[in-house]
Amino acid sequence: MEKVGILVISYGSRAAAIIDAFCHSEDYAPKFYVVDKQKNPFNSKHAEKHTIISDFNLDEIAKFAKKHRDNIDFGIVGPEKPIIAGVRDVVEKKTKIPMICPTQKYAIEGSKIAQRELFQKVAPEVNPRFKVFDPKDYSSTMQVKKSVYGWLKELDNQVAVKPDKATAGKGVGVWGDHFNTPEEVFEHFISNYEHGPVLIEEKVVGEESSFQTFCDGKRLVALPETRDYKRAFDGDEGPNTGGMGAYKDAGDILPFMTKRDREKEIELVNKVFVEMKGKGSNPGLRGVPFYAAFIHTSKGPKILEVNSRPGDPEIMTLLPVLKDDFVEVCYNMIDANLRKVNFKSKATVVTYKVPPDYGGYSTKFADKVNKAEVGGAVDLSGTQKLVKNDSEAVRVYPGSMELREGETFALGSRAVAVVGIGDTIQDAREQSLEGIAAIKGGALWNRSDIAVKSHINQSIRHMEELRRR
């Protein structure tokens, strides 16, 4: 087997899934040089060299990469913060290591306003009505308040409020979910406006899908569709989180989608890609430049936002069922030779287990939280029998967890993800929940309704109704 050294800039379960995908290579023997936010038990176990740079300082990352330059063939980045800050630019300049992620210039995730303006130029049909509120355009709070209330009246209060800068999926507020009066809208708006420009756009009604692509600079390759669960609690209640779970079907589309829906998504994202790429090849877009959150409406698909990195948890529904060698896929991206990516005909379900303070759980369900266990040790040993012998049914990816003297502790964010794999979504869901149940300690909790059949059927009925309008 050919040896390959891989720099992995990591945070969370997403990076564990990336490392795991590399480990399943049949033609390469990967060695990992991992930059982590803390001592993740999965990543540190697999790493040849593991370092902690908790603030993702770009110079420190480049210094680590340069130290091991002779052993590293390429690098890959999971979290959005270093991508937006320009980690690829810095590492490639200082080490010449080819990085798989967009350059800072093409990290479209950095500004929601710039996204809307780009879409308006090349594919206005994906945009809801929107208006930008920039502090430099208003001389007082009263002035901007008058403007906001006027816009709310024009949209009949049916709005989504979004800060311009990336907030890891947690800064958006939506009418009917997060506020029910114009006063509550303005309160949410002003809390973000104090930090910079804010977008208020028309709320669109429909069913969401996550559309991800791999890109080699010349072309995009669309990955199978996935569905994310952003809200904290069962029944899609509670605040937005980074994502409590996700699912994909055995094919390329979701149960509530049609082939035409997917064709339209590919067509729309390619319009944006062509505009950003320019003539010829543009290696600055290499990696996952477009992870788009679509919402399918009675008027066709609209884009809620586009990110510039693999989705968390969405990419975890895909990598465990990747048929191709992931090392080879990455080399093809670097060499501008990516033409197709193949996946097994399997469904997958990801369920996250999270700590008591996550998503407001300890406030809403105080009676269910054992305060003594908050941040305590977590026992993952129960999952070992599920994943032994390289199980095709379960993957366990520690995220916001830290190894301390042989024990694993849950930290403040999503602690551990379990991917279930099966012939159907419901088979995969059962596998995921079995793995979740085997994880003990730390007062961890999870949504129990990720990919539940009733929710999927509800989405199917909703789309049928919207298509009749």
N, C-alpha and C positions, 0 to 999 in steps of 0.2 A: 504494500500500500504506500502511496505517495504521502509524505508528511506535508502538512500545511499549518502555518501559524496564523491565528486569527485574533485580532484586537477586538474585544467586545466592550462597548461603552453601555453600561447596564444600569437599569433601575427597575425593579419589580419582576413580576412573573413573566412578562413578555420576553425579557432577556433570557430567562431560564428556558423558555420554549425555543428561542433561537439557538441557544447552545445545544439543547437536546436534539434539534433537527440536524445540526452539524454532526453530532455524535452518531447519528444513524447512517452516515456515509459508508458506502461499501467500497469505495475506491480511494478514499483519503483517510489519513490518520491525523485528525485535528489536534492541535495544542492551543490552549486558550490563554490569552493575556487580557485579564479582565479588570476594567475600571468600574468600581461599584460604589454605591452610596453608603452601604454598610456591608458587613461580612455575611452575605447571603449564603445559607448552607448549601444550596445546590451549586451556585456559581463557584464558590471557593473550593468545593470538592472536585470540580472538573477542571479548575484552572491550573495551568503550569505556573503562572504568576498572577497573583491577585492583589490589587491595591484599592484602598478606600480614598476617594476624593469626593467627600459628601456634598460639596457645593458645585461640583462639576467645573472647577476652575480650568479654563482651556489651556493655559500654559502648563499647569501641572499634568494634565492629560497628555499633552504633547511631550513633556519631559519623560513620562513613563513609557510612551510609545517609542521615543528616540532611544531610550536605554535598551530596549529589546528589538530594535529595528531589524537587526540581522536575522531574527527568527520569525518575523511577522510578514505575511504575504499580503494581507488586506485587513481592513477594519470594517465593522458594522455598528450602527448606532440604533438604540431602541428609543430612549426618552426624547421628548420634544425640546426640553430646555436647552441642552447643548447644541442641538441642530439649529434652532433659531438663533443662538448666540454665535454660530459660525464655527463649530468644532471641526468640520471637514476642512474648511479653509486653513485653519491654524495647523492641524495635524499634517495635512498634505504639504503645506509650505515648509514646515520644519523637519519633516521626516521622509517625504515622498511616498508614504504608504497610501495606496489608493483606498479611499473610504466609500462605503456604500450608505449614502444618505445624500440629500440635496445640499448644495452649498447655501450659505446664508442668503444670497440674493434670490434663490429659488425656494426658500422655505416659506411657502405661501401661508402657512399656519400663523405666521407672525402678526398678521393684521386682518381682522375680519372685514374691515372697511375696504382695504385694498382688494380683497377677494370679491366683494360685491361690485366694485368698480370694474374689475377685470371681467367678471361674468357679464356685466351690463354691456361691455364693449363687444364680446365675442359670442355670448350665448344668453341674451337677455331673458329668454324663456325660462331659465332655471331660477331667476330671481323673483322673490316676492317684492311687493312695494317696500321701499326702505327710505330712511332719512338719517343722515349723519349729524350728530350733535357734538361739536368740537368746542372745547372751552375757549379757544382763541377767537371764536365767532360771537361770543356773548360777553357782555360787560358786567352782568350781575346774575345772581341766582334767580331773581324774579323774572328777568328777561328770558332765560332758558326755560323756566317753569312755564311761562306763557306759551312758548313755542312747543314744548312737549305736550301740554294739554290740548293745544290746537291740533297737533298731529294725532293724538289719541282720539279726538272727536272725529277726525277724518276717517280713521280706521275702525270706528265704532268700538274702540278699546281692545280689539282683537290683535294683540301685539306680542312680539318677543323682544326682550331687551338684552343686548349683547355688548359687553366691553370690547373695545377694539383689539386688545392684546390677548394672547392665548392664556387661558386659565384652566387648562387640563379638563375641560368639559364641565366646570363647576360654577362658572360665572353667569350663565344664561338664566333669565327669568321669563316665564311664559304665562300669559293671561289664562286664568282658570286653573292653573297648576300652582303657581307661586304667588299670585296676587289676583284679587277679585274687585278692586276698586281703583280708580285713577290715582288716588292718594297712595295706595300701596305700590302702584307702578312707579310713581315718582320717587318714592322712598328707595326702591331698588335701583332706579336709574341714578339718583344722586350719589349713592354709595359707590357706584362705579365711575361716575362722571368726575368725582373728586380726584381720580387717578389718571384721567385722560379721556379721549374721545369715546363716545358710546353710539351704538347703532340701535335704532328702534325700527323694527320691520314688521310687516304684516304677518300675523300668525297663520300658518298654513295647516290644514287638516288632512291627514292621510296616514299611511303606514310607512315606517322607516326601514331603510336597508343601508348597510355599510358596504361601500364599493371600494375595493383596494386594488392597486396595480403595482407590478414590478416594472422598472424602467431602466433601459440601458443607454438612454440619451438619444437614441434614434427612434425607438418605438415603445409603446406601452403594451404590457400584457395584462389583461384583466384577470383577476383572481375570482374564485367563487364568491357569491353573495353571502353576507352574514347579517345577523340581527342582534343588536346590542340591547341590554336592559340598563338604562341609566339611573332610574329612580331607586331609592334605597330599599323600600319595603315591598312586600307582596302586594299585588294588585296595582302596581305602578304608582304607589303612594310615597310620600316623603320627598326630600330634596334630591336634586341631581347629584350623582357621584361620578367617579371615574369610570364606572361600569361594574355592575354586580354579576354579570354573566352574559353569555351570548350563545347563539346556535347557528349551524349551517345544515342544509339538507344534503342528501347524498349526491345531488347534481349541482349545477352551477347557479340555480336560482332558488329563491325562497318559496314556500308553499303558496303565498298570496300573490306572487309575481307571475307575469307572463313572459314569454321569450321576447316579446316586443318591448316590454319594460326594460329588460337588460340591454337590448340593442340600443334603445334610446339613451340609457346611461353611458354606454360605451361611446356613442356618437357625441354626446355632450361633453364628456371629459376629454375626448380627443380634440374637440374644438379649443378647449382651454390649453391643452398640451401643445398644439400646433402654434398657438399665439405665443406661448412662453418659450418654446423651443427655437423659433426662428428657422432660418434655412439650415439644411444639413443636420448634423448631429449636435446635441448640446449635453455634454457629460455632466454639467452642473445639476441636471435633473435626475441623475442616477439614484437608484434606490426605490423608495416608496414616496414619490412626490405628491401623489394624489390618493388620499384615503378620504373619500367623500361620503358625507352623511346625506343620503337622498331621502326625500319624503315623497311618496307616490300619492298624487292627489287626483281629483276629478278632472283637472286640466293638464295631467301629465306629471312627470317627475320634476321636483324642485330640489335645489341644493340648500341644505341647512348650513353647512360649512365644509371646508376642505382642510385636511391636515397633511403634514409633510413627513409622516413617519408611519411605521406599522401600528395598526390599531391595538389597543389593550382594553378589552380582551379579544377583539376580533381576530387578530393574527394567530391566536392560540387555537382557534377552531380550524385553522388551515394547515399549519406546519406539521402537526402530528400525522396528517394524512397526505402529505406531499409524496408523490410517487417518484419524482426526480431526485437526484442527489443535490442537496441544498448547497454544497460547496461548488458544484458545477454550475448551478443557477447563478451563484454570486460571481463566479469567474466570467460567465456569459454577460452579466450586467457590466462588469468592468471592461470587457473586451468589445462592448457594443455588438454582441452577437446573440442577444436574447430573442427567441422567436416564439417559444411556447413553454408553458409550465403545466405539468400534468399532475392531477390529484387522483387518489383512490376514490372509488364510488362509495364513500362512507359518509354518514352523518356524524356530527360532533356537537357536544354541548359542554360549555364551560360554566362552572359555578364557582364563585369566589366565597371564601370564608374570611370575615373581617373582624376587627377588634370592637369592643363595646362602645367606644366613643365615635366610631365611624358612622357617618350619615345621620347623626342625631339620635341613634338608637338608645343610648343610655339615658337620654332625656325622655323620650317617648315611652320606653319600656323599662323604666327604672327598677321595677319589681323583678325583672328577669336578669338583672346584671349583678354578678357577684363582684363587688368592688375589689375584693382582695385578689382577684385573678386578673385584673386589668393590667395588660402588659406582661403577664406572667409567661411561664414556659409553656410551649406547645409540643404535644407528642404526635409526631408524624409516623411513628412505627407501625400503627395500624394499617397504613396504606401499603406497606412493603409487600404483603402477600398479594395485593391487587396488581402490583406492577412488576413482580418478579418474573423472570424468564422473558423479559422484554415484551410485556403484555401489549397486545394490539387493542386492548379495550380501555385502558386508563393511563393517564399521565398526571403527575402531581408536580406543580411548579410553585415553589416558595417565592413570595414577593417581598412585602414589607416585613421581613423577618431577619433576625440577627443571631449569629452563632456566638455563644458566650460559654467558654470552657466546656464545650461538648453539648450544651443544651441550646435549644432553639427558642428564641423569644419573639413574640408578636410585637410589632411597633405600631405606629399610629394610622397606617393606611391599609390597603387591601393586603391581607396576610398571605393567603395561599389560594391558588387556583387548581381546580381539578377538572381535567378534560376527560369526558366520556366519549367513547367511539363505538358506533354501532351501525347496523344496516339501515335503521330508521332513526328519526329524531328521538322518538320515545325510548328506543333501546339505548341510545347514547345518554339520554337524560338519566335513566336508571343507573348506568355505570358511574356517571358523574356524582349523583347523590350518594351512591354507595361509598365512593371515595371520600366525599365530604363527611359522611357519618363516622368514618374511621379516624378522623382527626379530632383529638381531644385537647382540652386545656385552654387557658388564656381567655375564657369566656367568649370565644369566637362564635359568630353567628352568620347565617346566610339566608338569602331569599330562597324560599322553597318552591317558587313557581316559575323558575327559569325554564323556558321551552315547554311549559305544561300544555297539553293538547288543547284545553279549552281556550287558552290565549291564542294559539295558532289558528284555531277555527274561527275565533272572533276576528282576527286579522283578515282571513279569507273572506268572511261575510262582509266586512267593512269595505274591502276593495271591490267586491262585486257590486255593492251599493253605490260606491263612488263612480264606477264605470258606467252605471245606468243614468247618471245625471247628465 
